[in-house]
Amino acid sequence: MIAREPLDPARVRSIGGRSFAFLHHRFLQDGFFASLTHEERSLYLFLVLAGDRCGLSFYGYDRICSALELTLDQYLAARNGLIDKDLVAFDGRRFQVLELPAEPCLPVSRPLRSTVDFEDDDPATVRRLLTDALGDGGAQR
């Protein structure tokens, strides 16, 4: 049986009259966490923490980028990714963190067709290119 007592009973979290951000356990267990990029996770966590009880937050992109140390392009990709994955809504000035959908939207693998595709996304090709560039150096096969 797993012990369910807190490790530090004096430091159990409480709302204390303030808002209380939470992530549903399904976010981890059902694969939503794994389906996101690093930037999408950071932005999602930020929006969860910044949101009110309805999940609304009014932070602008400049403050978000500064807080998360993201470039504008990284922010836009993360924002659009979260919207595409049906995790947030955005109306141009405010975000709403949405109830989790039934299942995560997993990235669709695209076929590797060109040499560039293989050099960028095929682990075996990348390994061969690195081995060729660095020399064998006693690498195990």
DOVO-821028 format. One record per atom (N, C-alpha, C): residue number from 1; atom name; x, y, z. Coordinates in pm, whole numbers, plus 50000, padded with zeros to 5 digits. Last residue first. Layout:
<recs>
   pos   site      px      py      pz
   NUM     CA       X       Y       Z
...
</recs>
This chain:
<recs>
   pos   site      px      py      pz
   141      N   52874   49953   46710
   141     CA   52775   49926   46604
   141      C   52674   49829   46654
   140      N   53036   50223   46871
   140     CA   52984   50086   46874
   140      C   52880   50069   46765
   139      N   53309   50416   46752
   139     CA   53166   50406   46785
   139      C   53122   50261   46778
   138      N   53569   50486   46704
   138     CA   53546   50369   46788
   138      C   53400   50353   46827
   137      N   53563   50701   46527
   137     CA   53603   50723   46666
   137      C   53573   50607   46756
   136      N   53462   50763   46269
   136     CA   53407   50652   46347
   136      C   53440   50665   46493
   135      N   53395   51112   46207
   135     CA   53479   50992   46200
   135      C   53423   50886   46291
   134      N   53222   51314   46199
   134     CA   53313   51309   46314
   134      C   53412   51194   46303
   133      N   53079   51270   45962
   133     CA   53142   51401   45986
   133      C   53247   51395   46096
   132      N   52990   51006   45989
   132     CA   53075   51043   45876
   132      C   53150   51173   45903
   131      N   52833   51038   46220
   131     CA   52947   50945   46221
   131      C   53044   50978   46108
   130      N   52642   51218   46122
   130     CA   52730   51256   46234
   130      C   52853   51167   46239
   129      N   52524   51063   45920
   129     CA   52586   51190   45887
   129      C   52682   51235   45997
   128      N   52424   50847   46073
   128     CA   52524   50823   45969
   128      C   52597   50952   45934
   127      N   52236   50984   46234
   127     CA   52350   50914   46295
   127      C   52461   50891   46193
   126      N   52059   51073   46036
   126     CA   52129   51172   46119
   126      C   52252   51107   46183
   125      N   51966   50825   45943
   125     CA   52039   50915   45853
   125      C   52119   51017   45932
   124      N   51837   50731   46175
   124     CA   51947   50653   46115
   124      C   52031   50740   46023
   123      N   51636   50928   46226
   123     CA   51746   50905   46320
   123      C   51864   50829   46259
   122      N   51516   51163   46013
   122     CA   51538   51020   46020
   122      C   51658   50990   46110
   121      N   51499   51445   45995
   121     CA   51404   51372   46078
   121      C   51425   51221   46089
   120      N   51696   51570   45834
   120     CA   51641   51640   45950
   120      C   51566   51549   46046
   119      N   51759   51393   45633
   119     CA   51868   51452   45710
   119      C   51818   51521   45836
   118      N   51503   51342   45528
   118     CA   51577   51235   45594
   118      C   51689   51291   45681
   117      N   51442   51599   45424
   117     CA   51354   51535   45523
   117      C   51429   51427   45600
   116      N   51651   51626   45238
   116     CA   51646   51716   45353
   116      C   51556   51657   45462
   115      N   51573   51436   45051
   115     CA   51700   51418   45123
   115      C   51701   51504   45249
   114      N   51217   51379   45083
   114     CA   51336   51440   45025
   114      C   51459   51408   45108
   113      N   51032   51230   45239
   113     CA   51042   51214   45093
   113      C   51174   51264   45037
   112      N   50867   51095   45500
   112     CA   50997   51149   45464
   112      C   51019   51122   45316
   111      N   50531   51186   45586
   111     CA   50626   51096   45521
   111      C   50756   51168   45488
   110      N   50461   51301   45913
   110     CA   50456   51322   45770
   110      C   50558   51230   45706
   109      N   50259   51220   46184
   109     CA   50388   51202   46118
   109      C   50370   51225   45969
   108      N   50077   51442   46373
   108     CA   50070   51347   46263
   108      C   50208   51341   46198
   107      N   50064   51464   46725
   107     CA   50117   51513   46598
   107      C   50115   51403   46492
   106      N   49748   51410   46879
   106     CA   49887   51371   46862
   106      C   49937   51422   46728
   105      N   49543   51556   47086
   105     CA   49570   51558   46942
   105      C   49718   51528   46925
   104      N   49411   51356   47356
   104     CA   49505   51454   47300
   104      C   49513   51443   47148
   103      N   49054   51328   47413
   103     CA   49188   51269   47399
   103      C   49280   51372   47336
   102      N   48843   51499   47486
   102     CA   48836   51356   47518
   102      C   48972   51288   47509
   101      N   48998   51807   47610
   101     CA   48915   51728   47519
   101      C   48921   51580   47556
   100      N   48980   51984   47918
   100     CA   49054   51894   47831
   100      C   48959   51820   47737
    99      N   48851   52312   47910
    99     CA   48839   52176   47963
    99      C   48911   52083   47867
    98      N   49088   52572   47824
    98     CA   48965   52496   47807
    98      C   48968   52365   47885
    97      N   49189   52886   47907
    97     CA   49229   52746   47914
    97      C   49100   52666   47917
    96      N   49163   53162   47708
    96     CA   49087   53078   47800
    96      C   49145   52938   47792
    95      N   49311   53485   47663
    95     CA   49314   53340   47651
    95      C   49212   53279   47744
    94      N   49270   53791   47482
    94     CA   49263   53710   47604
    94      C   49259   53563   47569
    93      N   49303   53903   47232
    93     CA   49352   53977   47349
    93      C   49344   53899   47480
    92      N   49232   53717   47045
    92     CA   49315   53830   47002
    92      C   49368   53912   47117
    91      N   49104   53508   47161
    91     CA   49023   53599   47079
    91      C   49102   53722   47032
    90      N   49157   53167   47205
    90     CA   49220   53299   47204
    90      C   49139   53389   47111
    89      N   49154   52868   47398
    89     CA   49087   52955   47302
    89      C   49153   53092   47314
    88      N   49337   52560   47436
    88     CA   49308   52699   47471
    88      C   49227   52764   47359
    87      N   49330   52303   47336
    87     CA   49356   52320   47479
    87      C   49327   52461   47526
    86      N   49323   52214   47071
    86     CA   49196   52236   47142
    86      C   49215   52246   47293
    85      N   49540   52212   46915
    85     CA   49520   52092   46996
    85      C   49398   52105   47088
    84      N   49534   52469   46810
    84     CA   49510   52355   46720
    84      C   49481   52227   46798
    83      N   49608   52608   47043
    83     CA   49476   52630   46983
    83      C   49440   52511   46894
    82      N   49867   52515   47077
    82     CA   49767   52492   47183
    82      C   49625   52511   47132
    81      N   49982   52609   46835
    81     CA   49979   52467   46866
    81      C   49875   52434   46972
    80      N   49962   52885   46867
    80     CA   49885   52820   46761
    80      C   49876   52669   46782
    79      N   50141   52915   47085
    79     CA   50000   52958   47095
    79      C   49915   52886   46991
    78      N   50379   52817   46970
    78     CA   50321   52753   47088
    78      C   50173   52787   47102
    77      N   50415   52998   46757
    77     CA   50405   52854   46729
    77      C   50340   52782   46847
    76      N   50431   53239   46902
    76     CA   50324   53220   46804
    76      C   50305   53071   46772
    75      N   50663   53190   47059
    75     CA   50534   53216   47122
    75      C   50420   53187   47025
    74      N   50855   53168   46856
    74     CA   50830   53053   46945
    74      C   50695   53068   47013
    73      N   50840   53430   46749
    73     CA   50809   53313   46665
    73      C   50779   53190   46750
    72      N   50924   53583   46967
    72     CA   50789   53600   46917
    72      C   50748   53480   46831
    71      N   51101   53371   47200
    71     CA   51098   53468   47091
    71      C   50952   53480   47045
    70      N   51074   53344   47555
    70     CA   51043   53294   47421
    70      C   51059   53407   47320
    69      N   51079   53361   47838
    69     CA   51202   53371   47758
    69      C   51184   53306   47621
    68      N   50855   53384   47984
    68     CA   50892   53248   47942
    68      C   51022   53244   47862
    67      N   50839   53661   48029
    67     CA   50834   53568   48143
    67      C   50886   53429   48106
    66      N   50847   53759   47764
    66     CA   50949   53797   47862
    66      C   50954   53697   47977
    65      N   50618   53646   47653
    65     CA   50749   53616   47594
    65      C   50861   53648   47693
    64      N   50426   53767   47820
    64     CA   50440   53621   47817
    64      C   50578   53584   47763
    63      N   50457   54036   47758
    63     CA   50482   53991   47896
    63      C   50501   53841   47901
    62      N   50390   54025   47484
    62     CA   50520   54079   47527
    62      C   50554   54034   47669
    61      N   50129   53925   47466
    61     CA   50241   53843   47417
    61      C   50375   53894   47466
    60      N   49949   53997   47773
    60     CA   49985   54019   47634
    60      C   50107   53938   47595
    59      N   49713   53837   47984
    59     CA   49852   53874   47959
    59      C   49874   53891   47809
    58      N   49466   53761   48074
    58     CA   49473   53878   47988
    58      C   49616   53923   47961
    57      N   49279   53458   48105
    57     CA   49394   53542   48140
    57      C   49411   53648   48032
    56      N   49042   53225   48226
    56     CA   49071   53343   48146
    56      C   49196   53415   48197
    55      N   48945   53014   48374
    55     CA   49057   52988   48285
    55      C   49098   53106   48200
    54      N   48764   53077   48560
    54     CA   48710   53033   48432
    54      C   48821   53002   48331
    53      N   48918   53171   48768
    53     CA   48846   53045   48789
    53      C   48781   52992   48662
    52      N   49198   53296   48569
    52     CA   49103   53305   48679
    52      C   49026   53173   48689
    51      N   49542   53219   48483
    51     CA   49398   53223   48461
    51      C   49316   53238   48588
    50      N   49810   53181   48529
    50     CA   49762   53318   48517
    50      C   49610   53329   48512
    49      N   49840   52904   48531
    49     CA   49874   52980   48651
    49      C   49816   53122   48648
    48      N   49763   52847   48267
    48     CA   49691   52785   48379
    48      C   49715   52866   48506
    47      N   49958   52991   48127
    47     CA   49817   53029   48115
    47      C   49732   52969   48226
    46      N   50190   52847   48204
    46     CA   50178   52990   48233
    46      C   50031   53031   48231
    45      N   50129   52596   48093
    45     CA   50145   52610   48237
    45      C   50129   52756   48279
    44      N   50128   52671   47819
    44     CA   50008   52614   47882
    44      C   50015   52630   48034
    43      N   50394   52755   47781
    43     CA   50284   52850   47764
    43      C   50157   52798   47832
    42      N   50528   52511   47833
    42     CA   50557   52632   47910
    42      C   50443   52731   47902
    41      N   50419   52343   47636
    41     CA   50403   52312   47779
    41      C   50424   52436   47864
    40      N   50507   52475   47404
    40     CA   50363   52462   47430
    40      C   50337   52430   47577
    39      N   50783   52442   47433
    39     CA   50727   52576   47435
    39      C   50577   52573   47462
    38      N   50803   52160   47410
    38     CA   50851   52228   47531
    38      C   50787   52367   47543
    37      N   50495   52032   47268
    37     CA   50636   52071   47261
    37      C   50675   52139   47390
    36      N   50270   51770   47375
    36     CA   50307   51909   47357
    36      C   50458   51927   47340
    35      N   50211   51513   47440
    35     CA   50176   51556   47305
    35      C   50222   51698   47274
    34      N   50265   51476   47707
    34     CA   50359   51419   47610
    34      C   50332   51469   47469
    33      N   50033   51596   47816
    33     CA   50167   51649   47844
    33      C   50266   51604   47737
    32      N   49832   51420   47728
    32     CA   49834   51558   47681
    32      C   49973   51619   47700
    31      N   49810   51158   47824
    31     CA   49905   51187   47717
    31      C   49906   51329   47665
    30      N   49662   51091   48044
    30     CA   49603   51063   47913
    30      C   49690   51107   47796
    29      N   49820   51171   48266
    29     CA   49784   51030   48247
    29      C   49733   50998   48107
    28      N   49842   51457   48246
    28     CA   49959   51369   48242
    28      C   49919   51227   48201
    27      N   49578   51536   48236
    27     CA   49676   51606   48153
    27      C   49803   51522   48138
    26      N   49440   51401   48431
    26     CA   49432   51349   48294
    26      C   49536   51413   48203
    25      N   49459   51567   48648
    25     CA   49549   51452   48642
    25      C   49550   51388   48504
    24      N   49447   51911   48565
    24     CA   49375   51786   48583
    24      C   49474   51671   48567
    23      N   49610   52156   48738
    23     CA   49614   52076   48617
    23      C   49542   51946   48648
    22      N   49518   52471   48877
    22     CA   49535   52327   48886
    22      C   49547   52269   48746
    21      N   49533   52762   49086
    21     CA   49550   52699   48956
    21      C   49566   52548   48975
    20      N   49337   52949   49271
    20     CA   49414   52825   49284
    20      C   49419   52757   49148
    19      N   49313   53273   49426
    19     CA   49284   53177   49318
    19      C   49377   53058   49330
    18      N   49275   53292   49786
    18     CA   49327   53336   49657
    18      C   49290   53235   49550
    17      N   49206   53190   50030
    17     CA   49134   53306   49982
    17      C   49181   53357   49846
    16      N   49367   52957   50061
    16     CA   49392   53076   50140
    16      C   49324   53202   50089
    15      N   49414   52707   49944
    15     CA   49375   52820   49861
    15      C   49398   52951   49935
    14      N   49708   52521   50031
    14     CA   49569   52561   50053
    14      C   49540   52683   49967
    13      N   49940   52250   50067
    13     CA   49887   52365   49993
    13      C   49742   52393   50032
    12      N   50118   52175   50358
    12     CA   50015   52131   50265
    12      C   49954   52254   50199
    11      N   50323   52207   50545
    11     CA   50331   52281   50420
    11      C   50231   52231   50315
    10      N   50304   52042   50762
    10     CA   50296   52186   50789
    10      C   50292   52267   50660
     9      N   50355   51787   50660
     9     CA   50217   51826   50692
     9      C   50201   51975   50718
     8      N   50545   51673   50432
     8     CA   50560   51786   50524
     8      C   50422   51841   50556
     7      N   50442   51453   50303
     7     CA   50580   51447   50351
     7      C   50605   51556   50454
     6      N   50110   51338   50375
     6     CA   50204   51437   50319
     6      C   50342   51421   50381
     5      N   50014   50997   50329
     5     CA   50033   51109   50418
     5      C   50130   51208   50354
     4      N   49986   50769   50185
     4     CA   49921   50889   50131
     4      C   49938   51010   50222
     3      N   50186   50496   50091
     3     CA   50155   50592   50197
     3      C   50100   50720   50134
     2      N   50056   50221   49918
     2     CA   50132   50345   49909
     2      C   50088   50438   50021
     1      N   50084   49882   50000
     1     CA   50000   50000   50000
     1      C   50089   50125   50000
</recs>
